[in-house]
Amino acid sequence: MMTLDTGTLWLCTVANTAEPGEMPREQATRTTEHFFGDRAVGYGRQYAAKGVNEQVDRLVRIWWEPGARIGMVAEIDGEQYRIDNVQHLLDDDGLQVTDLTLRRLDTLYDITDKT
């Protein structure tokens, strides 16, 4: 039985909110909230990330979310992460889940709630 008891995360979309002609200003908007479970980041995943000069800070599993996309932001307890990989899988019980590979952001977005 899979447990998603680590906490909750928000999936956020990122969009340019500047008026036409102004300097671009990207803002994140919360779209959906999910329970998640932390997963172990395996050696193969770390090695592959280093091969393309990237890093993997966290790997989490949520219930199946077809709207999750690479480049979205995941917010967990005030920390912001860029989604670098999305995998739609079946868990050991045959339930649909989504694994998200996350990289911690150095520059944080202003986050608003979806209206």
C-alpha positions in Angstrom: 0.0 0.0 0.0 1.4 3.4 -1.1 1.4 6.1 1.5 1.4 9.8 0.6 2.0 11.0 4.1 5.0 13.4 3.9 2.8 16.5 3.4 1.0 18.5 0.8 2.4 20.3 -2.2 1.0 22.9 -4.6 1.5 22.6 -8.4 1.9 26.1 -9.8 1.9 27.4 -13.4 4.3 30.2 -14.3 3.2 33.1 -16.6 4.4 36.5 -17.6 2.1 39.0 -15.9 3.7 42.2 -17.3 1.8 44.5 -19.5 2.7 44.6 -23.2 5.9 46.7 -23.7 7.0 46.3 -20.1 9.9 44.2 -18.8 8.8 40.6 -18.4 7.6 39.7 -14.9 7.0 36.0 -14.2 4.5 35.0 -11.5 3.5 31.6 -10.3 -0.2 30.7 -9.7 -1.3 27.8 -7.5 -3.4 25.4 -9.5 -3.8 22.1 -7.6 -2.9 20.8 -4.1 -1.7 17.2 -3.7 -0.7 14.9 -0.9 2.8 13.5 -1.6 5.3 11.0 -0.5 9.1 11.5 -0.7 10.9 8.9 -2.8 14.6 7.8 -2.7 16.7 9.5 -5.4 18.5 6.6 -7.0 22.1 6.6 -8.1 21.1 6.2 -11.8 18.9 9.3 -11.6 21.6 11.4 -9.9 24.2 10.2 -12.4 22.0 11.0 -15.4 21.4 14.5 -14.0 25.1 15.2 -13.5 25.7 14.1 -17.1 23.7 17.1 -18.3 25.0 19.4 -15.6 21.8 19.4 -13.6 20.9 18.4 -10.0 18.1 16.5 -8.4 17.1 17.9 -5.0 14.0 15.8 -4.4 11.8 13.1 -5.9 8.1 13.0 -4.8 5.1 10.9 -5.7 1.6 12.2 -6.0 -1.7 10.6 -7.2 -2.0 10.7 -11.0 -2.0 14.3 -12.2 -2.2 14.6 -16.0 -1.7 18.4 -15.8 1.8 18.2 -14.3 4.3 19.5 -16.8 8.1 20.1 -16.9 8.8 23.7 -16.0 6.0 24.1 -13.6 6.7 25.0 -10.0 6.0 22.8 -7.0 5.6 24.6 -3.6 6.3 22.5 -0.5 6.3 24.2 2.9 7.3 27.5 1.5 10.2 26.0 -0.6 9.9 26.3 -4.3 11.1 23.7 -6.8 11.2 23.5 -10.6 9.7 20.3 -12.0 12.5 18.8 -14.2 10.8 15.5 -15.0 7.3 14.0 -14.9 6.6 10.3 -15.0 3.2 8.8 -15.0 3.4 5.3 -13.6 1.5 2.5 -12.0 2.5 1.7 -8.4 2.9 -1.8 -6.9 -0.9 -1.9 -6.4 -1.7 -1.0 -10.0 -2.8 2.6 -9.0 -2.0 5.5 -11.3 0.6 7.8 -9.8 2.9 10.6 -10.9 6.5 11.0 -9.9 8.0 14.5 -10.0 11.8 15.2 -10.1 12.4 18.5 -8.4 15.2 21.0 -8.4 15.3 23.8 -5.7 14.9 27.3 -7.1 17.4 30.0 -6.2 15.2 32.8 -7.4 11.7 32.5 -5.9 8.5 33.5 -7.6 5.7 35.5 -6.2 2.9 33.0 -5.8 -0.8 33.8 -6.0 -3.9 31.6 -5.6 -5.9 30.7 -8.6 -9.1 32.8 -8.8 
